[in-house]
């Protein structure tokens, strides 16, 4: 399992790598895609938790 410090270093390294190897337009496009993916993943997790709570309330 990766700890938060190692995760932060990995994200910073990937960001630097993409920034130095991609064109400005590609970097911006990738950034937008990853931001939207992140929002979708968080939303899915939240709604899954809410739906699981609702399902348990409906069971006798």
Contact map, one row per residue, 1 for C-alpha under 8 A:
111000000000000000000000000000000000000000000000000000000000
111101100000000000000000000000000000000000000000000000000000
111111100000000000000000000000000000000000000000000000000000
011111110000000000000000000000000000000000000000000000000000
001111111000000000000000000000000000000000000000000000000000
011111111100000000000000000000000000000000000000000000000000
011111111110000000000000000000000000000000000000000000000000
000111111111000000000000000000000000000000000000000000000000
000011111111100000000000000000000000000000000000000000000000
000001111111110000000000000000000000000000000000000000000000
000000111111111000000000000000000000000000000000000000000000
000000011111111100000000000000000000000000000000000000000000
000000001111111110000000000000000000000000000000000000000000
000000000111111111000000000000000000000000000000000000000000
000000000011111111100000000000000000000000000000000000000000
000000000001111111110000000000000000000000000000000000000000
000000000000111111111000000000000000000000000000000000000000
000000000000011111111100001000000000000000000000000000000000
000000000000001111111111001000000000000000000000000000000000
000000000000000111111100000000000000000000000000000000000000
000000000000000011111110000000000000000000000000000000000000
000000000000000001111111111000000000000000000000000000000000
000000000000000000101111111000000000000000000000000000000000
000000000000000000100111111100000000000000000000000000000000
000000000000000000000111111110000000000000000000000000000000
000000000000000000000111111111000000000000000000000000000000
000000000000000001100111111111100000000000000000000000000000
000000000000000000000001111111110000000000000000000000000000
000000000000000000000000111111111000000000000000000000000000
000000000000000000000000011111111100000000000000000000000000
000000000000000000000000001111111110000000000000000000000000
000000000000000000000000000111111111000000000000000000000000
000000000000000000000000000011111111100000000000000000000000
000000000000000000000000000001111111110000000000000000000000
000000000000000000000000000000111111111000000000000000000000
000000000000000000000000000000011111111100000000000000000000
000000000000000000000000000000001111111110000000000000000000
000000000000000000000000000000000111111111000000000000000000
000000000000000000000000000000000011111111100000000000000000
000000000000000000000000000000000001111111110000000000000000
000000000000000000000000000000000000111111111000000000000000
000000000000000000000000000000000000011111111100000000000000
000000000000000000000000000000000000001111111110000000000000
000000000000000000000000000000000000000111111111000000000000
000000000000000000000000000000000000000011111111100000000000
000000000000000000000000000000000000000001111111110000000000
000000000000000000000000000000000000000000111111111000000000
000000000000000000000000000000000000000000011111111100000000
000000000000000000000000000000000000000000001111111110000000
000000000000000000000000000000000000000000000111111111000000
000000000000000000000000000000000000000000000011111111100000
000000000000000000000000000000000000000000000001111111110000
000000000000000000000000000000000000000000000000111111111000
000000000000000000000000000000000000000000000000011111111100
000000000000000000000000000000000000000000000000001111111110
000000000000000000000000000000000000000000000000000111111110
000000000000000000000000000000000000000000000000000011111111
000000000000000000000000000000000000000000000000000001111111
000000000000000000000000000000000000000000000000000000111111
000000000000000000000000000000000000000000000000000000001111
